[in-house]
Amino acid sequence: MTRRRDRLPTLPPKEALILQLLARDREMYGLELVATSRRRLKRGTVYVTLGRMEKKGYVTSRLEDAPPSAGGLPRRIYEATAFGKRVLAAWDQVAARLIRSFRDEPA
Amino acid sequence: MKQPGDRLRSLAARVCSARTMERLIDPVIADMQYEHADAARRGALWRGFWIRLAGCSAFWKGAAMHAIERVKGGMQEWLVRDDLAIGRVLGFIAAATTALVVLDNLTYALGGAKALYEKQADTALALLFLVPQAFPIAISMGVLFGILYAMRLRIVTTGVRRATLAIAFCCTLASFGTLAWVVPASNQAFRVAVSGIPSQALSKGLNELTLRELRWELHRLNGGLMRGSVQARDAAFTYHMRFALSVAPIVSGLLALGLLKVRRLQRSRVALGAVAVMTCVCYYVLMYASRAAVFDGWSVAVVWMPNIVFVVGTLFLVTRTRQASGTV
């Protein structure tokens, strides 16, 4: 029998940033996320992070509808799922409580 | 018309899965092509050149990060999945044996390298000749540690048990081959490398004789006035110990499978390791005790004492755990 533990959904900083941007603007391309993040996200690695988030169920993606007029591959558009938004909200709450408790901690 | 990134995409298509192409490679290439088309429309040539450069860099960075994640994920799966148990046992045994061989030879290297260098011997080559003699001991300990840690907290099915014992048996054959032929040859090569005397002129000690040569030496010593002498007993011990030590991996394998029945022991990695270390120490204490016994005049059959003690101990452990589970 394999030893398994129920895992808490994790939210590393880059994934949290992507969810914050997608929660604000609904749908974005990968390069838009890089540009909007003010270079906190990198072009090469943003799609690896997005792929990981898609496996976790935090985001969904689809290919853009209309083919580009100048040719080339269709781009992929990303959107936060309801589950991803709930995970972001839960982590924000936990982070806010922790920060408050550290500030209230007597020296 | 060729688009920027087409060559990279066709290169990636040869090695990546369809999913990786769809979720990682195509988005990176699509972004590069979109931006490049936009720059071309505006007549910004230098921007187009920079976009190609940035796009290529993004492609390789993404591919490298994905490869690292795949290896990491693959390792985690290998450690967890029950259907990969045999591979895990083999991997752990190989890792433990290699670590023990390196550790054993490191102590030699640290202790003997200076002396070898002063003698102007070919230090690296000389130390390499010492590697085989660590192997029989390392592999029997490696089998014990490897099976214990690979199968810790898992249910050991009949198939896994059989395969594990088959692996231990193969380790026994490897150990026997090393003790019978490789160790004598490498020991002699080490002595030649250190002394500079040619092999034919350098008389062999007991540890440099092959099994056949050792058997002749034993006949020679027992046939004449040297019968029952210290040299004869030493030769008898060396000869029979090679067989007894060869069997140690399969004894270790049986013991490891017996220890795996004690669930309480497996909860702590440290406790499991401590028991494995103590077991190895006991084996060597018994081995040296058997040597002393042979020199004291006891029958040479006493060299099998460590193996017999451990097999009996394993049977006792298995019987006790069966009785304990029967009364629950």
Interface residues (C-beta under 8 A of the other chain):
Chain A: M1 T2 R3 R4 Y29 G30 L31 K42 R43 G44 T45 Y47 V48 L50 G51 R52 E54 S61 P68 A70 G71 G72 L73 P74 R75 R76
Chain B: M1 Q3 R9 R23 L24 D26 P27 V28 I29 A30 D31 Q33 Y34 E35 A37 A40 R41 A54 G55 S57 A58 F59 W60 K61 G62 M65 H66 E69 V80 R81 D82 L153 R154 I155
